[in-house]
Amino acid sequence: MINDEKLMEYNFRGFIPGPQEEVSVFLKRAELAKYQKSSHQAIAIVQYLFDVCPSWVRVEPTNRLHLWEAAATYIEENQGIFTPVVQVKKKGVPFWCSQEEILAHELIHAMRIAFKESLFEEVLAYKTSRNFLRRYFGPIFFHPREVMLFLFLLIGTWCYQLGYLFFFDVLPSLTLWIPCILTGLLIIRVMIVQTIFSLCLKKIRKLLKQPNKALGFALRLGDREIIDFAFKSLDKMRKYVGKAKEKNLRWHMLTLMYPIKKRY
């Protein structure tokens, strides 16, 4: 079994065991990637917010991303082990945010490569944004497929409207509302998810001896755990953590780095 000193090193470097990842696979993944080195301002942003230094994540410039993507994290297989690669557009970075912010966003995805969960993934990644509106409404899409589906429905609706006007001169009123309804549903969803995440952070701050480390703690949680922290009592979560750390490497790492307050 890995010793605590080594586990603390992995934690600081941003190697996080996945909820279903076997210990042997995690250790191979960490050993395979830990010798990679990169240096950019985004690492400092992530370290300040999440208490990690993921300097091992490989960053590559590319021109092969989608039109709406400034960067993306891909998975590379090596010796049966999956490691992340962040690809960044050589040109065409959006004017409303810096390349460092974009890279910091992708580093969150890279560190959570072993988490096959999407509900709070973008919420965590957008915490790297300096702008409040991007931090809050940025996670409006949970997956790139949703962006493509939304654009397809939006463009399809517009084409239908133009065609209908061309042939019939009168447009059904419902079609005018379809884009607004879709956007409204997405906004409601992101507001619900942000509220749950805020409740989770509030509970974590009460649980930790160092409340300012709550965001770093949340980075290591799965979707179900974030929801449980949001809605279950502090005593129940304290008991859950106590049991989980005895049989789960990720929770052992969490309690090692983020001590829990004792119940009085």
C-alpha positions as CSV (number, residue, x, y, z in Angstrom):
1,M,0.0,0.0,0.0
2,I,1.2,3.5,-0.8
3,N,2.6,5.5,2.2
4,D,1.0,8.8,3.3
5,E,4.0,10.9,2.3
6,K,3.8,9.6,-1.3
7,L,0.0,10.1,-1.3
8,M,0.4,13.7,-0.1
9,E,2.8,14.3,-3.0
10,Y,0.4,12.9,-5.5
11,N,-2.4,15.0,-4.0
12,F,-0.4,18.2,-4.4
13,R,0.5,17.3,-7.9
14,G,-3.2,16.9,-8.8
15,F,-3.3,13.1,-9.2
16,I,-6.8,12.2,-8.0
17,P,-8.1,8.6,-7.8
18,G,-11.4,8.2,-9.5
19,P,-14.5,6.9,-7.6
20,Q,-14.3,3.5,-9.4
21,E,-10.6,3.5,-10.2
22,E,-8.5,0.6,-8.9
23,V,-5.6,1.6,-6.7
24,S,-3.1,-0.2,-9.0
25,V,-4.4,1.7,-12.0
26,F,-4.2,5.0,-10.2
27,L,-0.6,4.4,-9.2
28,K,0.4,3.4,-12.7
29,R,-1.3,6.5,-14.1
30,A,0.4,8.8,-11.6
31,E,3.8,7.2,-12.2
32,L,3.4,7.4,-15.9
33,A,2.6,11.1,-16.0
34,K,4.5,12.6,-13.0
35,Y,7.7,13.1,-15.0
36,Q,6.1,15.4,-17.6
37,K,6.7,19.0,-17.0
38,S,5.0,22.2,-18.2
39,S,5.1,25.7,-17.0
40,H,2.5,28.4,-17.6
41,Q,0.5,31.0,-15.5
42,A,-2.6,28.8,-15.5
43,I,-0.9,26.4,-13.0
44,A,-0.7,29.3,-10.5
45,I,-4.4,30.1,-10.9
46,V,-5.3,26.4,-10.2
47,Q,-2.9,26.2,-7.3
48,Y,-4.4,29.3,-5.6
49,L,-8.0,28.1,-6.0
50,F,-7.7,24.3,-5.6
51,D,-4.5,23.7,-3.7
52,V,-2.9,21.6,-6.4
53,C,0.0,22.1,-8.9
54,P,-0.8,20.0,-12.0
55,S,2.5,20.8,-13.8
56,W,2.5,17.3,-15.3
57,V,-0.4,17.9,-17.7
58,R,0.8,18.1,-21.2
59,V,-0.3,21.1,-23.2
60,E,-0.2,21.1,-27.0
61,P,-1.0,23.9,-29.6
62,T,-3.4,22.8,-32.4
63,N,-5.6,24.1,-35.2
64,R,-8.0,21.1,-35.2
65,L,-10.5,22.2,-32.6
66,H,-14.2,23.1,-33.3
67,L,-15.0,26.7,-34.2
68,W,-16.5,27.4,-30.8
69,E,-13.7,25.7,-28.8
70,A,-10.6,27.6,-27.6
71,A,-9.2,24.5,-25.9
72,A,-10.2,20.9,-25.1
73,T,-8.9,18.0,-23.0
74,Y,-8.4,14.7,-24.8
75,I,-7.5,11.2,-23.4
76,E,-4.4,9.4,-24.6
77,E,-3.8,5.8,-24.0
78,N,-0.3,4.6,-23.1
79,Q,0.5,1.0,-21.9
80,G,-3.2,0.6,-21.2
81,I,-3.3,3.6,-18.9
82,F,-5.3,6.8,-19.8
83,T,-3.7,10.2,-19.4
84,P,-5.0,13.7,-20.4
85,V,-3.7,16.0,-23.1
86,V,-4.8,19.6,-23.2
87,Q,-5.0,21.0,-26.8
88,V,-5.1,24.8,-27.2
89,K,-5.9,26.8,-30.3
90,K,-2.8,28.4,-31.8
91,K,-5.0,31.4,-32.9
92,G,-8.5,32.7,-32.2
93,V,-8.5,32.9,-28.4
94,P,-11.8,34.6,-27.4
95,F,-11.3,38.3,-26.6
96,W,-13.4,38.1,-23.4
97,C,-11.0,35.8,-21.5
98,S,-7.2,35.1,-21.4
99,Q,-5.4,32.0,-22.6
100,E,-4.3,31.4,-18.9
101,E,-8.0,31.3,-17.9
102,I,-8.8,28.8,-20.7
103,L,-5.9,26.6,-19.7
104,A,-6.8,26.7,-16.0
105,H,-10.3,25.6,-17.0
106,E,-8.9,22.6,-18.9
107,L,-6.5,21.6,-16.2
108,I,-9.5,20.9,-13.9
109,H,-10.8,18.4,-16.5
110,A,-7.4,16.9,-16.9
111,M,-7.0,16.3,-13.1
112,R,-10.5,14.7,-13.0
113,I,-9.8,12.3,-15.9
114,A,-10.8,9.3,-13.8
115,F,-14.2,10.9,-12.9
116,K,-16.8,9.7,-15.4
117,E,-19.4,12.2,-14.2
118,S,-20.6,15.4,-15.8
119,L,-23.1,17.1,-13.4
120,F,-20.6,19.3,-11.6
121,E,-17.6,19.0,-13.8
122,E,-18.1,22.3,-15.6
123,V,-19.1,24.0,-12.4
124,L,-15.7,23.2,-10.9
125,A,-13.9,24.1,-14.2
126,Y,-15.5,27.5,-14.4
127,K,-14.5,28.4,-10.9
128,T,-11.2,29.4,-12.5
129,S,-12.9,32.3,-14.3
130,R,-12.3,35.9,-13.0
131,N,-15.7,37.0,-14.3
132,F,-18.7,36.3,-12.1
133,L,-21.1,35.8,-15.0
134,R,-18.8,33.2,-16.6
135,R,-18.3,31.5,-13.3
136,Y,-22.0,31.2,-12.8
137,F,-23.5,30.7,-16.2
138,G,-20.5,29.2,-18.0
139,P,-21.6,25.6,-17.0
140,I,-24.9,26.0,-19.0
141,F,-23.7,23.1,-21.1
142,F,-22.6,19.9,-19.4
143,H,-21.0,18.2,-22.4
144,P,-19.8,19.3,-25.9
145,R,-22.6,17.2,-27.4
146,E,-25.1,19.5,-25.8
147,V,-23.6,22.5,-27.6
148,M,-23.9,20.7,-30.9
149,L,-27.5,19.7,-30.2
150,F,-28.5,23.2,-29.1
151,L,-27.0,24.7,-32.2
152,F,-28.7,22.1,-34.4
153,L,-32.1,22.9,-32.8
154,L,-31.5,26.6,-33.0
155,I,-30.4,26.7,-36.6
156,G,-33.1,24.2,-37.5
157,T,-35.8,26.4,-35.9
158,W,-34.5,29.4,-37.8
159,C,-34.5,27.6,-41.1
160,Y,-38.0,26.3,-40.5
161,Q,-39.2,29.8,-39.7
162,L,-37.7,31.3,-42.9
163,G,-39.1,28.5,-45.0
164,Y,-42.6,28.8,-43.4
165,L,-42.6,32.6,-44.0
166,F,-41.5,32.1,-47.6
167,F,-44.4,29.7,-48.4
168,F,-47.1,30.9,-46.1
169,D,-46.3,34.5,-45.1
170,V,-47.6,33.8,-41.5
171,L,-45.3,32.3,-38.9
172,P,-46.8,30.0,-36.1
173,S,-46.3,31.9,-32.8
174,L,-45.0,28.8,-31.1
175,T,-41.8,28.6,-33.2
176,L,-40.9,32.1,-32.1
177,W,-40.7,30.9,-28.6
178,I,-38.7,27.7,-29.1
179,P,-35.2,29.3,-28.8
180,C,-36.3,31.2,-25.7
181,I,-37.8,28.1,-24.1
182,L,-34.6,26.1,-24.8
183,T,-32.4,28.8,-23.4
184,G,-34.7,29.2,-20.4
185,L,-34.6,25.5,-19.5
186,L,-30.8,25.6,-19.7
187,I,-30.6,28.6,-17.4
188,I,-32.9,27.0,-14.9
189,R,-30.8,23.8,-14.9
190,V,-27.5,25.7,-14.3
191,M,-29.1,27.7,-11.5
192,I,-30.2,24.5,-9.8
193,V,-26.8,22.9,-10.1
194,Q,-25.0,26.1,-8.9
195,T,-27.3,26.2,-5.9
196,I,-26.6,22.5,-5.0
197,F,-22.9,23.2,-5.3
198,S,-23.0,26.3,-3.1
199,L,-24.8,24.3,-0.4
200,C,-22.2,21.6,-0.7
201,L,-19.3,24.1,-0.2
202,K,-21.1,25.6,2.8
203,K,-21.4,22.2,4.4
204,I,-17.7,21.4,3.6
205,R,-16.6,24.7,5.3
206,K,-18.4,23.6,8.4
207,L,-16.7,20.2,8.3
208,L,-13.1,21.1,7.7
209,K,-10.6,22.5,10.1
210,Q,-9.4,24.8,7.3
211,P,-12.7,26.1,5.7
212,N,-10.7,28.0,3.1
213,K,-9.8,24.7,1.5
214,A,-13.4,23.8,0.7
215,L,-13.0,24.2,-3.0
216,G,-10.0,22.0,-3.1
217,F,-11.9,19.4,-1.1
218,A,-14.9,19.6,-3.6
219,L,-12.5,19.1,-6.5
220,R,-12.0,15.5,-5.3
221,L,-15.7,14.6,-5.0
222,G,-18.0,12.8,-7.3
223,D,-21.5,14.0,-8.3
224,R,-23.4,11.9,-5.7
225,E,-21.0,13.0,-2.9
226,I,-21.5,16.7,-3.8
227,I,-25.3,16.2,-3.7
228,D,-25.0,14.3,-0.3
229,F,-22.9,17.1,1.2
230,A,-25.5,19.6,0.0
231,F,-28.6,17.9,1.5
232,K,-27.5,15.5,4.3
233,S,-26.8,16.6,7.8
234,L,-23.3,17.4,9.0
235,D,-23.3,14.4,11.4
236,K,-24.3,12.0,8.6
237,M,-21.5,13.3,6.4
238,R,-19.0,13.1,9.2
239,K,-19.9,9.5,9.7
240,Y,-19.7,8.8,6.0
241,V,-16.2,10.3,5.8
242,G,-15.1,8.3,8.8
243,K,-16.1,5.0,7.2
244,A,-15.0,5.9,3.6
245,K,-11.4,6.8,4.6
246,E,-10.9,3.3,6.0
247,K,-11.6,1.5,2.7
248,N,-11.1,4.1,-0.1
249,L,-7.8,5.6,-1.3
250,R,-9.4,8.8,-2.4
251,W,-11.1,9.4,0.9
252,H,-7.9,8.5,2.8
253,M,-6.1,11.1,0.7
254,L,-8.9,13.7,1.4
255,T,-8.8,13.3,5.2
256,L,-5.0,13.2,5.2
257,M,-4.8,16.6,3.4
258,Y,-8.0,18.2,4.8
259,P,-8.5,17.3,8.5
260,I,-12.1,17.0,9.7
261,K,-13.3,18.9,12.8
262,K,-14.1,16.6,15.7
263,R,-17.6,16.4,17.0
264,Y,-18.0,18.0,20.4
